Amino acid sequence: NSRLDEIQAALLNVKLKYLDQWNEARRSLASFYRKSLDGVVLVPKDKPWEVPVYHTFMIQCEKRDLLQHYLLERGIETKIHYSVPIHLQKAAADLPVRNLPVAEKISKSILSLPIYSELTQEQAEFVIDGIHDFYKEKSFSAHLRKM
């Protein structure tokens, strides 16, 4: 529930004209990430009937926390969304389901990459290169020794 004043509503009304364009830009970036990172990390797969807007682009990866630190050292900010599965959150304490091992496993491996409509292909390539570099044996081992 949100109550907007006239100024906020007017601004959103102007922005609404660009919504489809912004969504398409994020879909294009998601496709680029997917093609460039498939086989290195697990990337989201769209179903034929889906038209996602990619407000987040979450990969699943090994050594997630090390990768996040590695990318941050290179100026690439990532986020960990949904670090606690819903069934383990306080608000869900009364739910009968307490054991969802797949959700718990995934929550430890997901990492959200930068994605927004103004992100350039060059910036996305920088993120992709950082991930590829991390998983190259030499860089990965060197980073582990530094930690």
C-alpha positions as CSV (number, residue, x, y, z in Angstrom):
1,N,0.0,0.0,0.0
2,S,1.5,3.3,-1.0
3,R,0.1,6.8,-1.1
4,L,1.9,9.1,-3.5
5,D,1.8,12.8,-3.5
6,E,1.2,14.7,-6.8
7,I,4.9,15.3,-7.4
8,Q,5.9,11.6,-7.0
9,A,2.9,10.5,-9.1
10,A,3.9,13.0,-11.9
11,L,7.5,11.7,-11.9
12,L,6.4,8.1,-12.0
13,N,4.0,9.0,-14.8
14,V,6.9,10.3,-16.9
15,K,9.1,7.3,-16.0
16,L,6.3,4.8,-17.0
17,K,6.9,5.8,-20.6
18,Y,10.3,4.2,-20.4
19,L,9.4,1.0,-18.5
20,D,9.3,-1.3,-21.6
21,Q,12.6,0.1,-22.8
22,W,14.3,-0.4,-19.4
23,N,12.9,-4.0,-19.1
24,E,14.2,-4.9,-22.6
25,A,17.6,-3.5,-21.7
26,R,17.8,-5.7,-18.6
27,R,16.6,-8.7,-20.6
28,S,19.4,-8.1,-23.2
29,L,22.0,-7.8,-20.4
30,A,20.6,-11.0,-18.8
31,S,21.0,-12.8,-22.1
32,F,24.5,-11.6,-22.5
33,Y,25.4,-12.7,-19.0
34,R,23.8,-16.1,-19.6
35,K,25.7,-16.7,-22.9
36,S,29.0,-15.6,-21.4
37,L,28.8,-17.4,-18.0
38,D,27.0,-20.6,-18.9
39,G,29.3,-23.5,-18.0
40,V,31.3,-21.4,-15.6
41,V,28.5,-20.8,-13.0
42,L,24.8,-21.8,-13.0
43,V,22.7,-19.1,-14.7
44,P,18.9,-18.7,-14.8
45,K,17.1,-20.2,-17.7
46,D,14.0,-18.6,-19.1
47,K,11.0,-20.8,-19.9
48,P,9.6,-20.2,-23.4
49,W,6.4,-18.6,-22.0
50,E,8.2,-16.3,-19.5
51,V,9.1,-12.7,-20.1
52,P,11.2,-11.8,-17.0
53,V,12.2,-8.2,-16.3
54,Y,15.4,-9.2,-14.4
55,H,15.2,-6.8,-11.5
56,T,18.0,-9.2,-10.2
57,F,20.3,-11.6,-12.0
58,M,21.3,-14.4,-9.7
59,I,23.9,-16.9,-10.5
60,Q,24.6,-20.0,-8.4
61,C,28.3,-20.6,-7.9
62,E,30.9,-22.4,-5.9
63,K,32.9,-20.5,-3.3
64,R,30.3,-17.7,-3.5
65,D,31.7,-15.6,-0.6
66,L,35.2,-15.8,-2.1
67,L,33.9,-14.8,-5.5
68,Q,32.0,-11.9,-4.0
69,H,35.2,-10.7,-2.2
70,Y,37.3,-11.2,-5.4
71,L,34.9,-9.1,-7.5
72,L,34.6,-6.4,-4.8
73,E,38.4,-6.0,-4.9
74,R,38.0,-5.2,-8.6
75,G,35.3,-2.6,-7.9
76,I,32.4,-4.9,-8.8
77,E,29.6,-4.8,-6.2
78,T,27.4,-7.9,-6.0
79,K,24.6,-8.7,-3.5
80,I,23.4,-11.8,-1.7
81,H,19.6,-11.8,-1.9
82,Y,17.6,-14.3,0.0
83,S,20.5,-15.5,2.2
84,V,18.0,-17.1,4.6
85,P,15.4,-19.3,2.9
86,I,11.8,-18.2,3.6
87,H,11.0,-21.3,5.6
88,L,13.8,-20.4,8.1
89,Q,12.8,-16.8,8.6
90,K,11.2,-15.7,11.8
91,A,8.0,-14.7,9.9
92,A,7.6,-18.3,8.8
93,A,8.2,-19.9,12.1
94,D,4.7,-21.3,12.3
95,L,4.8,-23.0,9.0
96,P,4.8,-26.8,9.1
97,V,7.7,-27.1,6.6
98,R,11.0,-26.9,8.4
99,N,13.2,-29.0,6.1
100,L,13.9,-27.8,2.6
101,P,17.5,-28.9,1.9
102,V,17.5,-27.7,-1.8
103,A,16.4,-24.2,-0.8
104,E,19.0,-24.2,2.0
105,K,21.7,-25.3,-0.3
106,I,20.8,-22.7,-3.0
107,S,20.7,-19.9,-0.4
108,K,24.4,-20.5,0.2
109,S,25.4,-20.4,-3.5
110,I,23.4,-17.5,-5.0
111,L,25.0,-14.2,-5.9
112,S,23.2,-11.3,-7.6
113,L,25.2,-9.6,-10.4
114,P,24.9,-6.0,-11.3
115,I,22.0,-5.5,-13.7
116,Y,20.2,-2.3,-14.5
117,S,19.1,-0.7,-17.7
118,E,22.0,1.8,-17.9
119,L,24.7,-0.9,-17.4
120,T,26.8,-0.9,-20.5
121,Q,28.0,-4.0,-22.4
122,E,31.5,-3.0,-21.5
123,Q,30.7,-2.9,-17.8
124,A,28.9,-6.3,-18.1
125,E,32.0,-7.7,-19.8
126,F,34.1,-6.4,-16.9
127,V,31.9,-8.4,-14.5
128,I,32.0,-11.5,-16.8
129,D,35.8,-11.3,-17.1
130,G,36.1,-11.0,-13.3
131,I,34.1,-14.2,-12.8
132,H,36.1,-16.0,-15.5
133,D,39.3,-14.9,-14.0
134,F,38.3,-16.1,-10.5
135,Y,37.6,-19.6,-11.7
136,K,40.8,-19.9,-13.6
137,E,42.9,-22.3,-11.6
138,K,45.9,-20.0,-11.1
139,S,43.8,-16.9,-10.0
140,F,41.5,-19.0,-7.8
141,S,44.4,-20.7,-6.0
142,A,46.3,-17.4,-5.5
143,H,43.2,-15.8,-4.1
144,L,42.6,-18.6,-1.6
145,R,46.2,-18.3,-0.4
146,K,45.7,-14.5,0.3
147,M,42.6,-15.2,2.4
